[in-house]
Amino acid sequence: MTLSIIIVNYKTPILTKRCVENIVKCINDNLKYEIIIIDNHSLDGLKHIIGDYLDNVKLIETNANIGFGAANNIGIRASTGDYILLVNSDVLIDSETVIIKCINNIQKDEFIGAIGCKMINTDGSIQNF
């Protein structure tokens, strides 16, 4: 497995479904990946809403809202990929190309431990922090 994509859901089932749909659409079979969703005790019907994708998604449900960081840690421990991509549920990936470039850069330089991405708003403007 090359890439583990981890999404934390807390009361954003529609956004999470859209994020998963986007990932499945953008990434082809050339990249071996898994999607892991940590549901932070949302009680929002996520399992039903993403039902069509449950065969392709590892869904882990927590017994309490343990927070974003702790939920990501659960996803990381459950992952089998060589690389990990943490994705917020409201993110749409532009294309597989960006992910492949990041993986290639990491593989070329042993000193790279993490890569961040430029975030773009829906209107095309750069998202400033």
MMTF fields as JSON, N, C-alpha, C and O atoms, coordinates in Angstrom:
{
  "mmtfVersion": "1.0.0",
  "mmtfProducer": "UNKNOWN",
  "numBonds": 515,
  "numAtoms": 516,
  "numGroups": 129,
  "numChains": 1,
  "numModels": 1,
  "chainsPerModel": [1],
  "groupsPerChain": [129],
  "chainIdList": ["A"],
  "bondAtomList": [4, 2, 8, 6, 12, 10, 16, 14, 20, 18, 24, 22, 28, 26, 32, 30, 36, 34, 40, 38, 44, 42, 48, 46, 52, 50, 56, 54, 60, 58, 64, 62, 68, 66, 72, 70, 76, 74, 80, 78, 84, 82, 88, 86, 92, 90, 96, 94, 100, 98, 104, 102, 108, 106, 112, 110, 116, 114, 120, 118, 124, 122, 128, 126, 132, 130, 136, 134, 140, 138, 144, 142, 148, 146, 152, 150, 156, 154, 160, 158, 164, 162, 168, 166, 172, 170, 176, 174, 180, 178, 184, 182, 188, 186, 192, 190, 196, 194, 200, 198, 204, 202, 208, 206, 212, 210, 216, 214, 220, 218, 224, 222, 228, 226, 232, 230, 236, 234, 240, 238, 244, 242, 248, 246, 252, 250, 256, 254, 260, 258, 264, 262, 268, 266, 272, 270, 276, 274, 280, 278, 284, 282, 288, 286, 292, 290, 296, 294, 300, 298, 304, 302, 308, 306, 312, 310, 316, 314, 320, 318, 324, 322, 328, 326, 332, 330, 336, 334, 340, 338, 344, 342, 348, 346, 352, 350, 356, 354, 360, 358, 364, 362, 368, 366, 372, 370, 376, 374, 380, 378, 384, 382, 388, 386, 392, 390, 396, 394, 400, 398, 404, 402, 408, 406, 412, 410, 416, 414, 420, 418, 424, 422, 428, 426, 432, 430, 436, 434, 440, 438, 444, 442, 448, 446, 452, 450, 456, 454, 460, 458, 464, 462, 468, 466, 472, 470, 476, 474, 480, 478, 484, 482, 488, 486, 492, 490, 496, 494, 500, 498, 504, 502, 508, 506, 512, 510],
  "bondOrderList": [1, 1, 1, 1, 1, 1, 1, 1, 1, 1, 1, 1, 1, 1, 1, 1, 1, 1, 1, 1, 1, 1, 1, 1, 1, 1, 1, 1, 1, 1, 1, 1, 1, 1, 1, 1, 1, 1, 1, 1, 1, 1, 1, 1, 1, 1, 1, 1, 1, 1, 1, 1, 1, 1, 1, 1, 1, 1, 1, 1, 1, 1, 1, 1, 1, 1, 1, 1, 1, 1, 1, 1, 1, 1, 1, 1, 1, 1, 1, 1, 1, 1, 1, 1, 1, 1, 1, 1, 1, 1, 1, 1, 1, 1, 1, 1, 1, 1, 1, 1, 1, 1, 1, 1, 1, 1, 1, 1, 1, 1, 1, 1, 1, 1, 1, 1, 1, 1, 1, 1, 1, 1, 1, 1, 1, 1, 1, 1],
  "groupList": [{"groupName": "MET", "atomNameList": ["N", "CA", "C", "O"], "elementList": ["N", "C", "C", "O"], "formalChargeList": [0, 0, 0, 0], "bondAtomList": [1, 0, 2, 1, 3, 2], "bondOrderList": [1, 1, 2], "singleLetterCode": "M", "chemCompType": "L-PEPTIDE LINKING"}, {"groupName": "THR", "atomNameList": ["N", "CA", "C", "O"], "elementList": ["N", "C", "C", "O"], "formalChargeList": [0, 0, 0, 0], "bondAtomList": [1, 0, 2, 1, 3, 2], "bondOrderList": [1, 1, 2], "singleLetterCode": "T", "chemCompType": "L-PEPTIDE LINKING"}, {"groupName": "LEU", "atomNameList": ["N", "CA", "C", "O"], "elementList": ["N", "C", "C", "O"], "formalChargeList": [0, 0, 0, 0], "bondAtomList": [1, 0, 2, 1, 3, 2], "bondOrderList": [1, 1, 2], "singleLetterCode": "L", "chemCompType": "L-PEPTIDE LINKING"}, {"groupName": "SER", "atomNameList": ["N", "CA", "C", "O"], "elementList": ["N", "C", "C", "O"], "formalChargeList": [0, 0, 0, 0], "bondAtomList": [1, 0, 2, 1, 3, 2], "bondOrderList": [1, 1, 2], "singleLetterCode": "S", "chemCompType": "L-PEPTIDE LINKING"}, {"groupName": "ILE", "atomNameList": ["N", "CA", "C", "O"], "elementList": ["N", "C", "C", "O"], "formalChargeList": [0, 0, 0, 0], "bondAtomList": [1, 0, 2, 1, 3, 2], "bondOrderList": [1, 1, 2], "singleLetterCode": "I", "chemCompType": "L-PEPTIDE LINKING"}, {"groupName": "VAL", "atomNameList": ["N", "CA", "C", "O"], "elementList": ["N", "C", "C", "O"], "formalChargeList": [0, 0, 0, 0], "bondAtomList": [1, 0, 2, 1, 3, 2], "bondOrderList": [1, 1, 2], "singleLetterCode": "V", "chemCompType": "L-PEPTIDE LINKING"}, {"groupName": "ASN", "atomNameList": ["N", "CA", "C", "O"], "elementList": ["N", "C", "C", "O"], "formalChargeList": [0, 0, 0, 0], "bondAtomList": [1, 0, 2, 1, 3, 2], "bondOrderList": [1, 1, 2], "singleLetterCode": "N", "chemCompType": "L-PEPTIDE LINKING"}, {"groupName": "TYR", "atomNameList": ["N", "CA", "C", "O"], "elementList": ["N", "C", "C", "O"], "formalChargeList": [0, 0, 0, 0], "bondAtomList": [1, 0, 2, 1, 3, 2], "bondOrderList": [1, 1, 2], "singleLetterCode": "Y", "chemCompType": "L-PEPTIDE LINKING"}, {"groupName": "LYS", "atomNameList": ["N", "CA", "C", "O"], "elementList": ["N", "C", "C", "O"], "formalChargeList": [0, 0, 0, 0], "bondAtomList": [1, 0, 2, 1, 3, 2], "bondOrderList": [1, 1, 2], "singleLetterCode": "K", "chemCompType": "L-PEPTIDE LINKING"}, {"groupName": "PRO", "atomNameList": ["N", "CA", "C", "O"], "elementList": ["N", "C", "C", "O"], "formalChargeList": [0, 0, 0, 0], "bondAtomList": [1, 0, 2, 1, 3, 2], "bondOrderList": [1, 1, 2], "singleLetterCode": "P", "chemCompType": "L-PEPTIDE LINKING"}, {"groupName": "ARG", "atomNameList": ["N", "CA", "C", "O"], "elementList": ["N", "C", "C", "O"], "formalChargeList": [0, 0, 0, 0], "bondAtomList": [1, 0, 2, 1, 3, 2], "bondOrderList": [1, 1, 2], "singleLetterCode": "R", "chemCompType": "L-PEPTIDE LINKING"}, {"groupName": "CYS", "atomNameList": ["N", "CA", "C", "O"], "elementList": ["N", "C", "C", "O"], "formalChargeList": [0, 0, 0, 0], "bondAtomList": [1, 0, 2, 1, 3, 2], "bondOrderList": [1, 1, 2], "singleLetterCode": "C", "chemCompType": "L-PEPTIDE LINKING"}, {"groupName": "GLU", "atomNameList": ["N", "CA", "C", "O"], "elementList": ["N", "C", "C", "O"], "formalChargeList": [0, 0, 0, 0], "bondAtomList": [1, 0, 2, 1, 3, 2], "bondOrderList": [1, 1, 2], "singleLetterCode": "E", "chemCompType": "L-PEPTIDE LINKING"}, {"groupName": "ASP", "atomNameList": ["N", "CA", "C", "O"], "elementList": ["N", "C", "C", "O"], "formalChargeList": [0, 0, 0, 0], "bondAtomList": [1, 0, 2, 1, 3, 2], "bondOrderList": [1, 1, 2], "singleLetterCode": "D", "chemCompType": "L-PEPTIDE LINKING"}, {"groupName": "HIS", "atomNameList": ["N", "CA", "C", "O"], "elementList": ["N", "C", "C", "O"], "formalChargeList": [0, 0, 0, 0], "bondAtomList": [1, 0, 2, 1, 3, 2], "bondOrderList": [1, 1, 2], "singleLetterCode": "H", "chemCompType": "L-PEPTIDE LINKING"}, {"groupName": "GLY", "atomNameList": ["N", "CA", "C", "O"], "elementList": ["N", "C", "C", "O"], "formalChargeList": [0, 0, 0, 0], "bondAtomList": [1, 0, 2, 1, 3, 2], "bondOrderList": [1, 1, 2], "singleLetterCode": "G", "chemCompType": "PEPTIDE LINKING"}, {"groupName": "ALA", "atomNameList": ["N", "CA", "C", "O"], "elementList": ["N", "C", "C", "O"], "formalChargeList": [0, 0, 0, 0], "bondAtomList": [1, 0, 2, 1, 3, 2], "bondOrderList": [1, 1, 2], "singleLetterCode": "A", "chemCompType": "L-PEPTIDE LINKING"}, {"groupName": "PHE", "atomNameList": ["N", "CA", "C", "O"], "elementList": ["N", "C", "C", "O"], "formalChargeList": [0, 0, 0, 0], "bondAtomList": [1, 0, 2, 1, 3, 2], "bondOrderList": [1, 1, 2], "singleLetterCode": "F", "chemCompType": "L-PEPTIDE LINKING"}, {"groupName": "GLN", "atomNameList": ["N", "CA", "C", "O"], "elementList": ["N", "C", "C", "O"], "formalChargeList": [0, 0, 0, 0], "bondAtomList": [1, 0, 2, 1, 3, 2], "bondOrderList": [1, 1, 2], "singleLetterCode": "Q", "chemCompType": "L-PEPTIDE LINKING"}],
  "groupTypeList": [0, 1, 2, 3, 4, 4, 4, 5, 6, 7, 8, 1, 9, 4, 2, 1, 8, 10, 11, 5, 12, 6, 4, 5, 8, 11, 4, 6, 13, 6, 2, 8, 7, 12, 4, 4, 4, 4, 13, 6, 14, 3, 2, 13, 15, 2, 8, 14, 4, 4, 15, 13, 7, 2, 13, 6, 5, 8, 2, 4, 12, 1, 6, 16, 6, 4, 15, 17, 15, 16, 16, 6, 6, 4, 15, 4, 10, 16, 3, 1, 15, 13, 7, 4, 2, 2, 5, 6, 3, 13, 5, 2, 4, 13, 3, 12, 1, 5, 4, 4, 8, 11, 4, 6, 6, 4, 18, 8, 13, 12, 17, 4, 15, 16, 4, 15, 11, 8, 0, 4, 6, 1, 13, 15, 3, 4, 18, 6, 17],
  "groupIdList": [1, 2, 3, 4, 5, 6, 7, 8, 9, 10, 11, 12, 13, 14, 15, 16, 17, 18, 19, 20, 21, 22, 23, 24, 25, 26, 27, 28, 29, 30, 31, 32, 33, 34, 35, 36, 37, 38, 39, 40, 41, 42, 43, 44, 45, 46, 47, 48, 49, 50, 51, 52, 53, 54, 55, 56, 57, 58, 59, 60, 61, 62, 63, 64, 65, 66, 67, 68, 69, 70, 71, 72, 73, 74, 75, 76, 77, 78, 79, 80, 81, 82, 83, 84, 85, 86, 87, 88, 89, 90, 91, 92, 93, 94, 95, 96, 97, 98, 99, 100, 101, 102, 103, 104, 105, 106, 107, 108, 109, 110, 111, 112, 113, 114, 115, 116, 117, 118, 119, 120, 121, 122, 123, 124, 125, 126, 127, 128, 129],
  "secStructList": [7, 7, 3, 3, 3, 3, 3, 3, 3, 1, 1, 7, 2, 2, 2, 2, 2, 2, 2, 2, 2, 2, 2, 2, 2, 2, 7, 7, 6, 6, 1, 7, 3, 3, 3, 3, 3, 3, 3, 7, 1, 7, 7, 1, 7, 2, 2, 2, 2, 6, 4, 4, 4, 6, 6, 6, 3, 3, 3, 3, 3, 7, 1, 1, 7, 7, 7, 2, 2, 2, 2, 2, 2, 2, 2, 2, 2, 2, 7, 7, 7, 1, 3, 3, 3, 3, 3, 3, 6, 6, 7, 7, 7, 7, 7, 2, 2, 2, 2, 2, 2, 2, 2, 2, 2, 2, 2, 2, 7, 6, 6, 7, 7, 7, 7, 7, 7, 7, 7, 5, 7, 6, 6, 1, 7, 5, 7, 7, 7],
  "xCoordList": [0.853, 0.0, 0.896, 1.783, 0.668, 1.493, 0.994, 1.788, -0.31, -0.835, -2.059, -2.992, -2.035, -3.197, -3.747, -3.039, -5.011, -5.676, -6.607, -7.51, -6.385, -7.142, -8.011, -7.534, -9.301, -10.282, -10.959, -11.438, -10.999, -11.736, -13.084, -13.167, -14.14, -15.49, -16.031, -16.008, -16.514, -17.297, -18.438, -18.285, -19.572, -20.815, -20.702, -21.282, -19.952, -19.853, -20.056, -19.217, -21.138, -21.274, -21.363, -20.831, -22.02, -22.147, -20.785, -20.413, -20.046, -18.705, -17.78, -16.991, -17.881, -17.041, -17.354, -16.441, -18.629, -19.005, -18.448, -17.905, -18.585, -18.079, -16.561, -16.028, -15.869, -14.421, -14.038, -13.129, -14.716, -14.438, -14.733, -13.94, -15.863, -16.199, -15.101, -14.708, -14.613, -13.559, -12.27, -11.622, -11.899, -10.685, -10.805, -9.886, -11.926, -12.136, -12.099, -11.589, -12.642, -12.662, -11.268, -10.91, -10.488, -9.202, -8.046, -7.082, -8.129, -7.0, -7.337, -8.345, -6.502, -6.766, -6.025, -5.375, -6.125, -5.565, -4.047, -3.465, -3.392, -1.927, -1.335, -0.213, -2.083, -1.642, -2.453, -3.674, -1.776, -2.455, -2.68, -1.73, -3.948, -4.272, -5.433, -6.167, -5.573, -6.712, -7.272, -6.543, -8.559, -9.206, -9.659, -10.358, -9.251, -9.659, -10.403, -9.869, -11.64, -12.435, -12.576, -12.981, -12.233, -12.459, -13.684, -13.661, -14.754, -15.953, -15.868, -15.902, -15.758, -15.526, -16.833, -17.193, -17.534, -18.807, -19.806, -20.416, -19.954, -20.82, -22.304, -23.098, -22.666, -24.084, -24.872, -25.989, -24.263, -24.851, -25.265, -25.559, -25.286, -25.696, -24.63, -24.948, -23.376, -22.292, -22.281, -22.158, -22.407, -22.337, -23.388, -23.109, -24.561, -25.633, -25.333, -25.546, -24.85, -24.611, -23.492, -23.581, -22.441, -21.344, -21.484, -20.527, -22.654, -22.891, -22.356, -21.833, -22.474, -22.002, -20.487, -19.971, -19.781, -18.324, -17.739, -16.519, -18.596, -18.093, -17.183, -16.333, -17.346, -16.452, -15.038, -14.08, -14.899, -13.602, -13.04, -11.974, -13.749, -13.358, -13.29, -14.147, -12.263, -12.198, -12.778, -12.186, -13.942, -14.615, -14.362, -14.661, -13.809, -13.566, -14.402, -14.265, -15.27, -16.148, -15.643, -15.393, -15.496, -15.065, -16.285, -17.402, -16.06, -17.146, -17.364, -18.268, -16.526, -16.629, -15.938, -15.16, -16.221, -15.5, -14.139, -14.005, -13.142, -11.812, -10.921, -9.779, -11.43, -10.67, -9.989, -9.827, -9.597, -9.027, -7.694, -7.483, -6.806, -5.474, -5.53, -4.899, -6.273, -6.388, -7.049, -6.655, -8.038, -8.696, -7.723, -7.702, -6.921, -5.905, -4.902, -4.472, -4.529, -3.607, -4.194, -3.467, -5.478, -6.137, -6.05, -5.742, -6.321, -6.233, -4.83, -4.65, -3.839, -2.449, -2.085, -1.43, -2.51, -2.217, -2.906, -2.385, -4.058, -4.799, -4.317, -4.725, -3.465, -3.053, -2.02, -1.285, -1.989, -1.01, -0.142, 0.707, -0.344, 0.394, 1.805, 2.121, 2.648, 4.012, 3.996, 4.872, 2.986, 2.833, 1.43, 0.493, 1.301, 0.017, -0.364, 0.449, -1.621, -2.177, -3.343, -4.353, -3.204, -4.28, -5.12, -4.605, -6.412, -7.302, -8.501, -9.16, -8.785, -10.015, -11.197, -11.065, -12.345, -13.522, -14.022, -14.769, -13.634, -14.102, -13.129, -13.304, -12.106, -11.084, -11.478, -11.99, -11.228, -11.351, -9.969, -9.341, -9.505, -8.185, -8.294, -9.191, -7.371, -7.378, -7.18, -7.949, -6.144, -5.888, -4.894, -4.228, -4.806, -3.842, -2.412, -1.509, -2.212, -0.888, -0.199, 0.986, -0.924, -0.354, 0.138, 1.232, -0.647, -0.271, 0.955, 1.881, 0.964, 2.103, 3.369, 4.428, 3.285, 4.454, 4.982, 6.192, 4.078, 4.5, 5.219, 6.283, 4.648, 5.267, 6.632, 7.596, 6.719, 8.002, 9.052, 10.207, 8.663, 9.605, 10.085, 11.266, 9.183, 9.568, 10.54, 11.52, 10.269, 11.133, 12.524, 13.496, 12.625, 13.904, 14.793, 16.014, 14.21, 14.971, 14.712, 13.625, 15.691, 15.526, 15.332, 14.958, 15.58, 15.433, 14.016, 13.708, 13.164, 11.773, 10.978, 10.918, 10.373, 9.553, 8.084, 7.24, 7.765, 6.371, 6.291, 7.234, 5.155, 4.905, 3.541, 2.579, 3.466, 2.202, 1.768, 2.571, 0.526, -0.021, -0.512, -0.891, -0.495, -1.125, -2.628, -3.102, -3.36, -4.81, -5.471, -5.132, -6.412, -7.089, -8.579, -9.187, -9.161, -10.589, -11.366, -10.791, -12.663, -13.5, -13.497, -13.778, -13.183, -13.131, -11.769, -11.55, -10.84, -9.516, -8.479, -7.301, -8.866, -7.902, -7.155, -7.655, -5.946, -5.143, -5.694, -5.995, -5.826, -6.334, -5.186, -4.23, -5.28, -4.255, -4.628, -5.805, -3.613, -3.863, -3.759, -3.941],
  "yCoordList": [-1.174, 0.0, 1.233, 1.36, 2.128, 3.324, 4.439, 5.057, 4.706, 5.896, 5.583, 4.915, 6.073, 6.012, 7.423, 8.341, 7.588, 8.893, 8.857, 8.023, 9.764, 9.762, 11.011, 12.131, 10.791, 11.873, 11.75, 10.676, 12.842, 12.87, 13.517, 14.609, 12.823, 13.351, 13.715, 12.9, 14.936, 15.315, 16.195, 17.397, 15.561, 16.229, 16.928, 17.994, 16.316, 16.828, 15.685, 15.496, 14.929, 13.731, 14.03, 13.27, 15.112, 15.446, 15.861, 15.449, 16.675, 17.07, 15.856, 15.733, 14.971, 13.768, 12.899, 12.381, 12.735, 11.945, 12.592, 11.907, 13.899, 14.616, 14.467, 14.302, 14.523, 14.359, 12.965, 12.833, 11.933, 10.557, 10.388, 9.79, 10.91, 10.834, 11.473, 10.932, 12.614, 13.326, 12.514, 12.438, 11.915, 11.1, 9.925, 9.657, 9.229, 8.065, 8.476, 7.739, 9.652, 10.142, 10.567, 10.333, 11.184, 11.76, 10.773, 10.963, 9.738, 8.816, 7.533, 6.887, 7.17, 5.951, 4.768, 4.896, 3.641, 2.4, 2.325, 1.371, 3.307, 3.293, 3.55, 3.134, 4.228, 4.521, 3.655, 3.784, 2.784, 1.921, 2.727, 3.178, 2.902, 3.731, 3.139, 2.276, 3.632, 3.288, 4.581, 5.554, 4.581, 5.716, 5.233, 4.227, 5.966, 5.661, 6.876, 7.984, 6.65, 7.726, 7.427, 6.334, 8.418, 8.33, 9.186, 10.405, 8.533, 9.276, 9.571, 8.662, 10.835, 11.304, 11.373, 12.42, 10.241, 10.119, 11.195, 11.868, 11.336, 12.374, 12.091, 13.004, 10.818, 10.432, 11.188, 11.646, 11.311, 12.111, 11.282, 11.835, 9.959, 9.11, 8.901, 8.524, 9.138, 9.03, 7.665, 7.587, 6.604, 5.251, 5.071, 4.467, 5.575, 5.484, 6.391, 5.993, 7.577, 8.558, 8.11, 8.32, 7.497, 7.038, 5.557, 4.936, 5.001, 3.578, 3.017, 1.903, 3.761, 3.286, 3.102, 2.379, 3.735, 3.694, 2.801, 2.687, 2.175, 1.412, 0.251, -0.16, -0.285, -1.355, -0.844, -1.615, 0.456, 1.051, 1.905, 2.504, 1.962, 2.835, 2.023, 1.179, 2.286, 1.713, 2.767, 3.828, 2.467, 3.406, 2.974, 1.843, 3.889, 3.642, 4.645, 5.856, 4.128, 4.992, 5.044, 4.007, 6.245, 6.403, 6.461, 6.712, 6.227, 6.244, 7.617, 7.807, 8.569, 9.939, 10.851, 10.385, 12.154, 13.115, 13.321, 14.063, 12.656, 12.669, 13.775, 13.919, 14.554, 15.649, 15.256, 14.077, 16.27, 16.089, 15.354, 14.409, 15.78, 15.168, 13.709, 12.861, 13.413, 12.024, 11.141, 9.988, 11.668, 10.899, 10.604, 9.489, 11.589, 11.343, 10.288, 9.455, 10.317, 9.313, 7.909, 6.964, 7.756, 6.456, 6.026, 4.871, 6.955, 6.645, 6.258, 5.33, 6.96, 6.654, 5.251, 4.493, 4.907, 3.57, 2.478, 1.368, 2.782, 1.791, 1.726, 0.839, 2.647, 2.742, 1.683, 1.177, 1.363, 0.398, 0.998, 0.306, 2.258, 2.893, 3.283, 3.481, 3.39, 3.883, 5.371, 5.867, 6.078, 7.513, 7.787, 7.035, 8.88, 9.241, 10.634, 11.558, 10.77, 12.058, 12.362, 11.657, 13.413, 13.854, 14.871, 15.88, 14.598, 15.435, 15.841, 14.988, 17.134, 17.592, 17.201, 17.064, 17.022, 16.551, 17.549, 17.163, 18.807, 19.811, 20.018, 20.942, 19.169, 19.321, 18.56, 17.442, 19.188, 18.526, 18.536, 19.588, 17.376, 17.251, 17.604, 17.135, 18.435, 18.916, 17.783, 17.64, 16.972, 15.845, 14.9, 15.253, 13.712, 12.738, 13.236, 12.862, 14.075, 14.569, 15.205, 14.966, 16.004, 16.688, 15.66, 15.804, 14.638, 13.615, 12.852, 12.603, 12.485, 11.758, 12.61, 12.086, 13.902, 14.785, 14.832, 14.794, 14.915, 14.944, 13.652, 13.689, 12.519, 11.229, 11.12, 10.664, 11.534, 11.493, 12.356, 11.948, 13.546, 14.43, 13.825, 13.921, 13.207, 12.563, 11.42, 11.246, 10.65, 9.511, 9.946, 9.216, 11.118, 11.611, 12.21, 12.237, 12.68, 13.41, 12.815, 12.977, 12.137, 11.456, 12.42, 11.992, 13.706, 14.678, 15.254, 15.985, 14.929, 15.396, 14.464, 13.256, 15.039, 14.264, 14.565, 13.748, 15.735, 16.135, 17.164, 17.914, 17.178, 18.151, 18.771, 18.074, 20.077, 20.787, 21.211, 21.23, 21.543, 21.895, 23.341, 23.905, 23.916, 25.219, 24.966, 24.084, 25.739, 25.56, 26.681, 27.855, 26.297, 27.231, 27.222, 26.161, 28.413, 28.552, 28.157, 28.025, 27.974, 27.566, 28.613, 28.278, 29.869, 30.904, 30.984, 31.838, 30.087, 30.063, 30.884, 30.812, 31.661, 32.466, 31.587, 30.548, 32.023, 31.278, 31.514, 32.646, 30.427, 30.51, 30.898, 30.141, 32.072, 32.552, 32.172, 32.1, 31.93, 31.54, 32.699, 32.547],
  "zCoordList": [0.0, 0.0, 0.0, 0.844, -0.933, -1.028, -0.121, 0.589, -0.134, 0.527, 1.38, 0.934, 2.602, 3.48, 3.605, 4.019, 3.246, 3.318, 4.517, 4.587, 5.461, 6.709, 6.771, 6.589, 7.033, 7.134, 8.492, 8.854, 9.24, 10.5, 10.234, 9.673, 10.646, 10.505, 11.886, 12.809, 12.015, 13.188, 12.704, 12.484, 12.551, 12.147, 10.788, 10.577, 9.878, 8.51, 7.507, 6.626, 7.618, 6.777, 5.285, 4.476, 4.908, 3.483, 2.921, 1.822, 3.676, 3.246, 3.162, 2.225, 4.137, 4.143, 2.934, 2.292, 2.619, 1.435, 0.168, -0.698, 0.065, -1.115, -1.218, -2.315, -0.089, -0.059, -0.558, -1.378, -0.078, -0.5, -1.989, -2.715, -2.443, -3.877, -4.719, -5.753, -4.276, -4.991, -5.037, -6.081, -3.926, -3.882, -4.844, -5.619, -4.796, -5.657, -7.131, -7.975, -7.43, -8.811, -9.283, -10.438, -8.409, -8.797, -8.816, -9.558, -8.021, -7.912, -8.667, -8.381, -9.62, -10.376, -9.77, -8.732, -10.412, -9.869, -9.921, -9.405, -10.53, -10.561, -9.184, -8.898, -8.34, -6.983, -6.024, -5.941, -5.31, -4.336, -3.062, -2.422, -2.707, -1.556, -0.774, -1.257, 0.444, 1.279, 1.865, 2.058, 2.139, 2.798, 4.165, 4.286, 5.192, 6.557, 7.092, 7.125, 7.51, 8.11, 9.594, 9.991, 10.403, 11.84, 12.137, 11.965, 12.585, 12.96, 14.45, 15.28, 14.771, 16.134, 16.924, 17.463, 16.982, 17.721, 17.296, 18.127, 15.979, 15.431, 15.625, 15.85, 15.536, 15.589, 14.516, 14.755, 13.324, 12.25, 11.029, 9.969, 11.182, 10.073, 9.012, 7.885, 9.353, 8.371, 7.688, 6.465, 8.455, 7.891, 6.802, 5.766, 7.021, 6.027, 4.819, 3.674, 5.078, 4.008, 3.074, 1.865, 3.614, 2.749, 2.398, 1.937, 2.611, 2.412, 1.109, 1.091, 0.017, -1.287, -1.315, -2.167, -0.41, -0.414, 0.683, 0.803, 1.475, 2.622, 2.222, 3.013, 1.014, 0.565, 0.333, 0.401, 0.056, -0.251, 0.876, 0.733, 1.99, 3.099, 4.379, 4.641, 5.174, 6.51, 7.448, 7.642, 8.031, 8.935, 10.371, 10.757, 11.155, 12.573, 13.354, 13.177, 14.22, 15.015, 16.451, 17.066, 16.977, 18.361, 19.278, 18.825, 20.561, 21.541, 22.164, 22.977, 21.772, 22.28, 21.276, 20.443, 21.352, 20.523, 21.175, 22.148, 20.624, 21.238, 20.694, 21.129, 19.75, 19.176, 17.879, 17.566, 17.141, 15.805, 15.838, 15.077, 16.706, 16.772, 17.179, 16.548, 18.22, 18.694, 17.639, 17.461, 16.948, 15.888, 14.75, 14.229, 14.362, 13.336, 13.796, 12.999, 15.064, 15.586, 15.474, 15.165, 15.716, 15.548, 14.085, 13.787, 13.183, 11.756, 11.33, 10.541, 11.845, 11.518, 12.009, 11.294, 13.232, 13.753, 12.931, 12.819, 12.363, 11.573, 10.121, 9.371, 9.731, 8.331, 7.963, 8.811, 6.658, 6.151, 5.044, 4.481, 4.732, 3.639, 4.023, 5.196, 3.006, 3.213, 3.551, 4.259, 3.033, 3.246, 3.758, 3.487, 4.506, 5.104, 4.645, 4.667, 4.227, 3.84, 4.765, 4.753, 5.566, 6.452, 5.689, 5.206, 5.585, 4.786, 5.637, 6.232, 5.696, 6.341, 5.474, 4.258, 6.097, 5.363, 4.319, 3.419, 4.415, 3.453, 2.294, 1.499, 2.19, 1.149, -0.109, -0.046, -1.245, -2.535, -3.168, -3.291, -3.565, -4.169, -5.643, -6.343, -6.101, -7.482, -8.47, -9.421, -8.247, -9.142, -8.487, -7.514, -9.028, -8.542, -8.744, -7.997, -9.749, -10.084, -8.884, -8.65, -8.132, -6.966, -5.955, -5.409, -5.702, -4.734, -5.222, -4.451, -6.488, -7.057, -6.958, -6.613, -7.25, -7.156, -5.728, -5.509, -4.76, -3.361, -2.987, -2.369, -3.356, -3.049, -3.727, -3.111, -4.988, -5.702, -5.021, -4.904, -4.57, -3.878, -2.562, -2.227, -1.825, -0.57, -0.845, -0.121, -1.881, -2.199, -2.669, -2.477, -3.278, -3.785, -2.691, -2.842, -1.613, -0.601, 0.776, 1.331, 1.318, 2.605, 3.777, 4.868, 3.568, 4.634, 4.73, 5.671, 3.772, 3.826, 4.73, 4.501, 5.751, 6.676, 6.532, 6.901, 5.997, 5.822, 4.702, 4.45, 4.047, 2.981, 3.225, 3.547, 3.071, 3.154, 1.766, 0.833, 1.636, 0.321, 0.301, 1.327, -0.889, -1.086, -1.124, -1.84, -0.356, -0.313, -1.102, -0.95, -1.939, -2.827, -2.513, -2.367, -2.41, -2.178, -3.431, -4.511, -3.282, -4.419, -5.545, -6.696, -5.225, -6.274, -6.948, -7.807, -6.558, -7.172, -6.451, -6.798, -5.463, -4.713, -3.717, -3.287, -3.359, -2.393, -1.008, -0.627, -0.251, 1.122, 2.033, 2.195, 2.623, 3.549, 4.968, 5.319, 5.776, 7.161, 8.08, 9.288]
}
